[in-house]
């Protein structure tokens, strides 16, 4: 039985996308690369494509964090500090589950991102729920970023 892992989305199957890997035996995060070359404009939010989707257990999520070296050197963060990829984002009815990184460039300079550049890391987390709630209950997800409403 598969527990958790990364896959390449259909659009990028022939684009030399690398599955995330941990760089050391004790690394918590799986390094995530940019799927395309792009530019992060000063003081703007940019959605950076990864070409990836992720599967996991129903009571888990993937936390997305900008790699510390990239963040410190280039003044780049996730717009919401930590991106959260829910388990039901994977292969839902209207969205294959493409992981997009919402990055903000806090500097006054453009930041070039090259294809294959390791810009973020994903860390798997378990979460807790309140009494009377059950994992997997509720509405089904249909869509991508922002699909559960505002």
C-alpha positions, 0 to 999 in steps of 0.5 A, spaced: 500 500 500 502 506 498 503 511 504 506 518 501 510 520 495 510 525 489 508 524 482 509 528 476 503 531 473 501 529 466 503 536 463 510 535 465 511 528 464 516 529 458 519 535 461 525 532 465 522 534 472 525 531 478 521 528 484 523 531 490 529 528 495 531 529 501 539 531 501 541 528 507 539 522 511 536 527 517 533 532 512 526 533 514 524 536 507 524 534 500 527 539 496 522 541 490 524 544 484 521 549 479 519 546 473 520 552 468 524 558 468 521 565 471 522 571 474 519 574 481 518 581 480 519 586 486 514 586 491 509 581 487 506 574 488 508 569 483 505 562 482 511 558 480 510 551 477 513 545 480 510 539 475 508 535 481 503 532 485 503 529 492 499 523 495 499 522 502 494 519 508 488 522 509 490 525 516 496 528 513 498 534 509 504 537 506 507 543 508 511 547 503 517 552 506 522 556 501 529 553 502 532 557 507 538 559 503 534 562 497 529 565 502 535 569 506 539 570 499 534 573 495 528 575 500 523 570 498 518 567 502 511 563 501 506 569 501 502 565 507 508 563 510 507 556 509 503 553 503 499 547 505 497 541 500 491 537 503 491 530 502 484 531 497 488 536 493 491 530 489 487 527 483 480 531 485 475 531 480 477 538 477 484 538 478 490 533 478 493 536 484 499 541 481 503 544 486 504 551 485 508 555 489 505 562 491 512 566 492 513 573 494 519 577 492 520 582 498 526 585 495 527 591 490 530 587 485 528 581 480 529 574 482 531 569 476 528 562 477 531 557 473 528 550 471 530 545 476 532 550 481 531 547 488 527 553 491 522 550 496 522 544 501 516 539 502 515 536 509 509 531 511 505 533 517 500 529 521 494 533 524 489 533 529 482 534 529 476 536 534 472 531 538 466 529 534 470 530 527 472 525 523 477 525 517 474 524 511 468 527 512 465 533 509 464 535 502 469 533 496 474 537 494 473 540 486 478 544 484 485 547 485 488 553 489 482 557 493 477 551 491 474 551 498 472 558 498 474 564 502 
